[in-house]
Amino acid sequence: MKRLGMGLIGPGFIATHHIDAVRRLGDVDVIGVAASSHDSAKKRARELNAGHAYASYVELLADPAVQVVHNTTPNHLHREISLAALRAGKHVISDKPLASSAEESRELVEAARAAGVAHVVTFNYRGHALVQQARAMIAKGKLGAPVFVHGRYLQDWLTDERAYTWRLDPKLGGASSALGDIGSHWCDLAEHVTGSRITAVLADLHTVVPIRQAPATSAKAFAKRGKAAAQREIAITSEDLASVLLRFDNGARGCLIVGQVLPGHKNDLRLEVNGRLASVAWQQEQPNALWVGHHAQANTLLERDPALLDPSARSYAHLPAGHPEAWADAFRNLIADAYTWIRQGGSPETRPPALPTFEDGYRNSLVIDAMLRSHAAGGIWQAVDDGHEPPRKKGKRG
Ligand SMILES: NC(=O)c1ccc[n+]([C@@H]2O[C@H](COP(=O)([O-])OP(=O)(O)OC[C@H]3O[C@@H](n4cnc5c(N)ncnc54)[C@H](O)[C@@H]3O)[C@@H](O)[C@H]2O)c1
């Protein structure tokens, strides 16, 4: 098979996992990286053994050896860099959120369509075999009509007031912090698994830590407790805690709690769907088991055993039962789907059904926007605005 070349822009925390996932495919070459400066690109290219260090992302985009661009920069750069990559005719895999606002996301969807290339946004939790299993069970009616969709995405890495990240600066991270950063993953997962859309939300947001001590100079993602270095006080305006009620287009009700200042919760994403016949529940930190709940028979815990999975979920499980697969494997599954799509030309008809696209990224930003509007209006129901949404993808459900 013809090998593909990828280039990565923004070689920070998540970039390591993009490169790792690409390497596991075996048929993609890591051509090089571009960072915030040439020196930092050289350093990261060395550390990641990632080929060429470009002086800038513009130089990377000009390299014909790069056919696929991974955009893993901070949120405020997503629009500019993804647009430039699309205009250069590259396939684009952007990390989430797609852009800093719904308007910017819509612009990217339109540019991706005009470019006729593959466009992917890494809502990576879709890549778990048991997430696909839950989705298949719901699509096949095994749960009956879903009536309640609920869960959480809780973390604790911002608990300490000396922890600081660009995510907390609206100019860099966007208007929302916790919802945009991790609530976005949950909303995408809930819609993907249920096959239903969130139509209205009622949100209560809160900033538990309104003043933080940030390093006087740069602030890396996931910066830990401040050391002895010079600090500056920063007033935080975006939310680190959120409680949201949801309504879905199939009539189901829902509720979601999100927080990044909750001691003990590391990456605690959970989703439960209750139907009229049965329920399913899945936890990111225990990803090899799917709880299936019944009313008049024993509940079961379905292990991630390829032999027991729906055919649509089986290819997302690579190891036999009892050999755990987790976050990095799901990430690799998503990247594998992305490259399958790229090899098939990136047309809407050939998209693997589990693969999140820029359309999903735009859709997601409309949901988060509605949550911000709901809170700003004093905690009242707000419709998720899809009046300006590009038409849904044709063909496969997703
Ligand atoms: N899918 C997930 O689960 C997941 C997890 C973490 C982060 N993310 C997303 O990935 C993105 C990056 O997050 P991170 O945690 O890796 O952040 P990070 O701060 O660790 O990395 C960002 C990188 O971008 C580089 N950069 C800054 N300006 C640049 C420029 N002009 N040109 C090129 N590179 C530049 C920085 O030097 C740094 O290497 C964010 O959008 C975030 O939401 C997604």
PDBQT file of the ligand as one rigid body, heavy atoms in Angstrom, charges set to zero:
ROOT
HETATM    1  N1  LIG A 401      -8.611  14.607  22.519  1.00  0.00    +0.000 N 
HETATM    2  C1  LIG A 401      -8.248  14.774  23.766  1.00  0.00    +0.000 C 
HETATM    3  O1  LIG A 401      -8.585  13.997  24.636  1.00  0.00    +0.000 OA
HETATM    4  C2  LIG A 401      -7.377  15.953  24.111  1.00  0.00    +0.000 A 
HETATM    5  C3  LIG A 401      -6.572  15.925  25.250  1.00  0.00    +0.000 A 
HETATM    6  C4  LIG A 401      -5.752  17.028  25.497  1.00  0.00    +0.000 A 
HETATM    7  C5  LIG A 401      -5.766  18.121  24.648  1.00  0.00    +0.000 A 
HETATM    8  N2  LIG A 401      -6.593  18.125  23.575  1.00  0.00    +0.000 N 
HETATM    9  C6  LIG A 401      -6.644  19.299  22.667  1.00  0.00    +0.000 C 
HETATM   10  O2  LIG A 401      -5.406  19.390  21.982  1.00  0.00    +0.000 OA
HETATM   11  C7  LIG A 401      -5.025  20.749  21.799  1.00  0.00    +0.000 C 
HETATM   12  C8  LIG A 401      -3.649  20.955  22.445  1.00  0.00    +0.000 C 
HETATM   13  O3  LIG A 401      -3.724  20.667  23.813  1.00  0.00    +0.000 OA
HETATM   14  P1  LIG A 401      -2.419  20.217  24.636  1.00  0.00    +0.000 P 
HETATM   15  O4  LIG A 401      -2.925  19.783  25.952  1.00  0.00    +0.000 OA
HETATM   16  O5  LIG A 401      -1.609  19.283  23.839  1.00  0.00    +0.000 OA
HETATM   17  O6  LIG A 401      -1.689  21.632  24.760  1.00  0.00    +0.000 OA
HETATM   18  P2  LIG A 401      -0.120  21.943  24.912  1.00  0.00    +0.000 P 
HETATM   19  O7  LIG A 401      -0.041  23.328  25.444  1.00  0.00    +0.000 OA
HETATM   20  O8  LIG A 401       0.567  20.826  25.644  1.00  0.00    +0.000 OA
HETATM   21  O9  LIG A 401       0.429  21.899  23.417  1.00  0.00    +0.000 OA
HETATM   22  C9  LIG A 401       0.195  22.915  22.490  1.00  0.00    +0.000 C 
HETATM   23  C10 LIG A 401       1.388  22.977  21.534  1.00  0.00    +0.000 C 
HETATM   24  O10 LIG A 401       1.121  23.951  20.519  1.00  0.00    +0.000 OA
HETATM   25  C11 LIG A 401       2.340  24.658  20.289  1.00  0.00    +0.000 C 
HETATM   26  N3  LIG A 401       2.084  25.953  19.645  1.00  0.00    +0.000 N 
HETATM   27  C12 LIG A 401       1.717  27.116  20.228  1.00  0.00    +0.000 A 
HETATM   28  N4  LIG A 401       1.665  28.083  19.290  1.00  0.00    +0.000 NA
HETATM   29  C13 LIG A 401       1.989  27.516  18.088  1.00  0.00    +0.000 A 
HETATM   30  C14 LIG A 401       2.095  27.986  16.746  1.00  0.00    +0.000 A 
HETATM   31  N5  LIG A 401       1.859  29.272  16.428  1.00  0.00    +0.000 N 
HETATM   32  N6  LIG A 401       2.457  27.115  15.776  1.00  0.00    +0.000 NA
HETATM   33  C15 LIG A 401       2.705  25.819  16.061  1.00  0.00    +0.000 A 
HETATM   34  N7  LIG A 401       2.607  25.317  17.327  1.00  0.00    +0.000 NA
HETATM   35  C16 LIG A 401       2.256  26.150  18.332  1.00  0.00    +0.000 A 
HETATM   36  C17 LIG A 401       2.946  24.779  21.676  1.00  0.00    +0.000 C 
HETATM   37  O11 LIG A 401       4.318  25.060  21.579  1.00  0.00    +0.000 OA
HETATM   38  C18 LIG A 401       2.681  23.375  22.211  1.00  0.00    +0.000 C 
HETATM   39  O12 LIG A 401       3.693  22.489  21.783  1.00  0.00    +0.000 OA
HETATM   40  C19 LIG A 401      -6.133  21.579  22.442  1.00  0.00    +0.000 C 
HETATM   41  O13 LIG A 401      -7.005  22.033  21.460  1.00  0.00    +0.000 OA
HETATM   42  C20 LIG A 401      -6.822  20.613  23.384  1.00  0.00    +0.000 C 
HETATM   43  O14 LIG A 401      -8.199  20.899  23.574  1.00  0.00    +0.000 OA
HETATM   44  C21 LIG A 401      -7.381  17.066  23.287  1.00  0.00    +0.000 A 
ENDROOT
TORSDOF 0
